[in-house]
C-alpha cells in the first residue's frame, strides 16, 4: 500500500485516512487487488461539459482527474482532438465497476477510443497512472454520483 501511495505522489496518510471516509463529490476513490487510489476530480455531467472535457488544458495535477457522469449506461466513445495532455481513460458501469481502461491516449489524436457498452462513468487521469497503480477491469470506483443501492463500493453516510 505504501509504495502505491508514493507512486501517485500523494501523502500515504491522506490516501489511507481518506480511503474509508465518507464520499466527497470532489473526490473519486478506486480500489482493486493492487490497493487504493484517490483523485481530486472535476465532475462533468451535462452534455456541454462532457463535450469540452479536458480540451485545451496544458496540464493537470498528478492526483487530479475529470469524472464524466452520464444519466444512464451507454456506449462511450472519446477522442483526443484539442486535448493537449496524455490521458488514461477509466470506464465504469452503473455500479462503479471498471470495465475497460484505455492507457496513454495521445494528445491531439482524432482516433476514436471505444470504452464499450454499458458505460456510465469515465474517469480521466494523467497518462500512465492507471498502469502504474494497477487500475484495470474489475477495480471498484466510489463517488456520490454512483447510487449507493447499486454500487459495488457504496458511499458511507
Secondary structure by P-SEA (a helix, b strand, c coil): caaaaaaacccaaaaaaaccccccccccccccccbbbbbbccccccaaaaaacccccccccccbbbbbbcccccbbbbbbccccbbbbbbbbccccccccccccccccccccccccccccbbbbccccccccccccccccccccccccccccccccc
